[in-house]
Amino acid sequence: MNLLRIRIHHLIEQLSDEELESVWHDIHALHCDFYMLSAIQQVKRSQQPWDILTQEEAIRMLMFV
C-alpha cells in the first residue's frame, strides 16, 4: 500500500493545476457513481417482490439520502 501511495503522489506532482482540477472533477464524479451503484446493488439484494414505490415516494426518498 505504501508503494502505491508514493506512486500516486509522484503522479499528482507531475500534473499542472488545470490538469489536477480536471482530474479531481473526474474522480469525484466516479466516486459519486460508485456510491450510487453500491446503493442500487444493496437495494436489489434486499428488495422483495411486494416492495413497490410510487414515483413520488421514490423521489422523496432520493432527496433525503
mmCIF file of the C-alpha atoms, coordinates in Angstrom:
data_MODEL
# 
_entry.id   MODEL 
# 
loop_
_atom_site.group_PDB 
_atom_site.id 
_atom_site.type_symbol 
_atom_site.label_atom_id 
_atom_site.label_alt_id 
_atom_site.label_comp_id 
_atom_site.label_asym_id 
_atom_site.label_entity_id 
_atom_site.label_seq_id 
_atom_site.pdbx_PDB_ins_code 
_atom_site.Cartn_x 
_atom_site.Cartn_y 
_atom_site.Cartn_z 
_atom_site.occupancy 
_atom_site.B_iso_or_equiv 
_atom_site.pdbx_formal_charge 
_atom_site.auth_seq_id 
_atom_site.auth_comp_id 
_atom_site.auth_asym_id 
_atom_site.auth_atom_id 
_atom_site.pdbx_PDB_model_num 
ATOM 1  C CA . MET A 1 1  ? 0.000   0.000  0.000   1.00 0.00 ? 1  MET A CA 1 
ATOM 2  C CA . ASN A 1 2  ? 2.839   2.367  0.802   1.00 0.00 ? 2  ASN A CA 1 
ATOM 3  C CA . LEU A 1 3  ? 4.399   1.904  -2.649  1.00 0.00 ? 3  LEU A CA 1 
ATOM 4  C CA . LEU A 1 4  ? 1.085   2.699  -4.300  1.00 0.00 ? 4  LEU A CA 1 
ATOM 5  C CA . ARG A 1 5  ? 0.718   5.842  -2.192  1.00 0.00 ? 5  ARG A CA 1 
ATOM 6  C CA . ILE A 1 6  ? 4.203   7.005  -3.225  1.00 0.00 ? 6  ILE A CA 1 
ATOM 7  C CA . ARG A 1 7  ? 3.422   6.372  -6.898  1.00 0.00 ? 7  ARG A CA 1 
ATOM 8  C CA . ILE A 1 8  ? 0.145   8.308  -6.662  1.00 0.00 ? 8  ILE A CA 1 
ATOM 9  C CA . HIS A 1 9  ? 1.882   11.257 -5.004  1.00 0.00 ? 9  HIS A CA 1 
ATOM 10 C CA . HIS A 1 10 ? 4.504   11.209 -7.751  1.00 0.00 ? 10 HIS A CA 1 
ATOM 11 C CA . LEU A 1 11 ? 1.795   11.282 -10.426 1.00 0.00 ? 11 LEU A CA 1 
ATOM 12 C CA . ILE A 1 12 ? -0.027  14.149 -8.717  1.00 0.00 ? 12 ILE A CA 1 
ATOM 13 C CA . GLU A 1 13 ? 3.154   16.208 -8.523  1.00 0.00 ? 13 GLU A CA 1 
ATOM 14 C CA . GLN A 1 14 ? 3.578   15.905 -12.288 1.00 0.00 ? 14 GLN A CA 1 
ATOM 15 C CA . LEU A 1 15 ? 0.151   17.426 -13.052 1.00 0.00 ? 15 LEU A CA 1 
ATOM 16 C CA . SER A 1 16 ? -0.405  21.091 -13.755 1.00 0.00 ? 16 SER A CA 1 
ATOM 17 C CA . ASP A 1 17 ? -3.032  22.956 -11.722 1.00 0.00 ? 17 ASP A CA 1 
ATOM 18 C CA . GLU A 1 18 ? -5.538  22.807 -14.574 1.00 0.00 ? 18 GLU A CA 1 
ATOM 19 C CA . GLU A 1 19 ? -4.989  19.082 -15.078 1.00 0.00 ? 19 GLU A CA 1 
ATOM 20 C CA . LEU A 1 20 ? -5.247  18.477 -11.352 1.00 0.00 ? 20 LEU A CA 1 
ATOM 21 C CA . GLU A 1 21 ? -8.579  20.282 -11.173 1.00 0.00 ? 21 GLU A CA 1 
ATOM 22 C CA . SER A 1 22 ? -9.882  18.314 -14.154 1.00 0.00 ? 22 SER A CA 1 
ATOM 23 C CA . VAL A 1 23 ? -8.749  15.028 -12.621 1.00 0.00 ? 23 VAL A CA 1 
ATOM 24 C CA . TRP A 1 24 ? -10.376 15.983 -9.313  1.00 0.00 ? 24 TRP A CA 1 
ATOM 25 C CA . HIS A 1 25 ? -13.735 16.579 -11.022 1.00 0.00 ? 25 HIS A CA 1 
ATOM 26 C CA . ASP A 1 26 ? -13.481 13.250 -12.842 1.00 0.00 ? 26 ASP A CA 1 
ATOM 27 C CA . ILE A 1 27 ? -12.554 11.330 -9.687  1.00 0.00 ? 27 ILE A CA 1 
ATOM 28 C CA . HIS A 1 28 ? -15.352 12.999 -7.734  1.00 0.00 ? 28 HIS A CA 1 
ATOM 29 C CA . ALA A 1 29 ? -17.862 12.033 -10.445 1.00 0.00 ? 29 ALA A CA 1 
ATOM 30 C CA . LEU A 1 30 ? -16.594 8.437  -10.371 1.00 0.00 ? 30 LEU A CA 1 
ATOM 31 C CA . HIS A 1 31 ? -16.854 8.387  -6.585  1.00 0.00 ? 31 HIS A CA 1 
ATOM 32 C CA . CYS A 1 32 ? -20.478 9.554  -6.767  1.00 0.00 ? 32 CYS A CA 1 
ATOM 33 C CA . ASP A 1 33 ? -21.250 6.962  -9.454  1.00 0.00 ? 33 ASP A CA 1 
ATOM 34 C CA . PHE A 1 34 ? -19.693 4.229  -7.321  1.00 0.00 ? 34 PHE A CA 1 
ATOM 35 C CA . TYR A 1 35 ? -21.713 5.382  -4.295  1.00 0.00 ? 35 TYR A CA 1 
ATOM 36 C CA . MET A 1 36 ? -24.964 5.241  -6.286  1.00 0.00 ? 36 MET A CA 1 
ATOM 37 C CA . LEU A 1 37 ? -24.086 1.860  -7.817  1.00 0.00 ? 37 LEU A CA 1 
ATOM 38 C CA . SER A 1 38 ? -23.414 0.445  -4.350  1.00 0.00 ? 38 SER A CA 1 
ATOM 39 C CA . ALA A 1 39 ? -26.758 1.786  -3.111  1.00 0.00 ? 39 ALA A CA 1 
ATOM 40 C CA . ILE A 1 40 ? -28.573 0.281  -6.109  1.00 0.00 ? 40 ILE A CA 1 
ATOM 41 C CA . GLN A 1 41 ? -26.927 -3.105 -5.554  1.00 0.00 ? 41 GLN A CA 1 
ATOM 42 C CA . GLN A 1 42 ? -27.819 -3.031 -1.863  1.00 0.00 ? 42 GLN A CA 1 
ATOM 43 C CA . VAL A 1 43 ? -31.465 -2.312 -2.691  1.00 0.00 ? 43 VAL A CA 1 
ATOM 44 C CA . LYS A 1 44 ? -31.536 -5.094 -5.274  1.00 0.00 ? 44 LYS A CA 1 
ATOM 45 C CA . ARG A 1 45 ? -30.298 -7.569 -2.656  1.00 0.00 ? 45 ARG A CA 1 
ATOM 46 C CA . SER A 1 46 ? -32.907 -6.525 -0.096  1.00 0.00 ? 46 SER A CA 1 
ATOM 47 C CA . GLN A 1 47 ? -35.866 -5.844 -2.410  1.00 0.00 ? 47 GLN A CA 1 
ATOM 48 C CA . GLN A 1 48 ? -38.846 -8.141 -2.231  1.00 0.00 ? 48 GLN A CA 1 
ATOM 49 C CA . PRO A 1 49 ? -41.469 -8.609 -4.968  1.00 0.00 ? 49 PRO A CA 1 
ATOM 50 C CA . TRP A 1 50 ? -44.086 -6.834 -2.851  1.00 0.00 ? 50 TRP A CA 1 
ATOM 51 C CA . ASP A 1 51 ? -41.856 -3.758 -2.282  1.00 0.00 ? 51 ASP A CA 1 
ATOM 52 C CA . ILE A 1 52 ? -43.248 -1.186 -4.689  1.00 0.00 ? 52 ILE A CA 1 
ATOM 53 C CA . LEU A 1 53 ? -42.931 2.596  -4.519  1.00 0.00 ? 53 LEU A CA 1 
ATOM 54 C CA . THR A 1 54 ? -44.756 5.203  -6.485  1.00 0.00 ? 54 THR A CA 1 
ATOM 55 C CA . GLN A 1 55 ? -42.601 7.622  -8.444  1.00 0.00 ? 55 GLN A CA 1 
ATOM 56 C CA . GLU A 1 56 ? -43.320 10.383 -5.902  1.00 0.00 ? 56 GLU A CA 1 
ATOM 57 C CA . GLU A 1 57 ? -42.264 8.155  -2.982  1.00 0.00 ? 57 GLU A CA 1 
ATOM 58 C CA . ALA A 1 58 ? -39.048 7.197  -4.740  1.00 0.00 ? 58 ALA A CA 1 
ATOM 59 C CA . ILE A 1 59 ? -38.184 10.833 -5.476  1.00 0.00 ? 59 ILE A CA 1 
ATOM 60 C CA . ARG A 1 60 ? -38.872 11.807 -1.853  1.00 0.00 ? 60 ARG A CA 1 
ATOM 61 C CA . MET A 1 61 ? -36.594 9.010  -0.612  1.00 0.00 ? 61 MET A CA 1 
ATOM 62 C CA . LEU A 1 62 ? -33.793 10.008 -3.010  1.00 0.00 ? 62 LEU A CA 1 
ATOM 63 C CA . MET A 1 63 ? -33.967 13.621 -1.881  1.00 0.00 ? 63 MET A CA 1 
ATOM 64 C CA . PHE A 1 64 ? -33.288 12.637 1.750   1.00 0.00 ? 64 PHE A CA 1 
ATOM 65 C CA . VAL A 1 65 ? -30.314 10.355 1.027   1.00 0.00 ? 65 VAL A CA 1 
# 
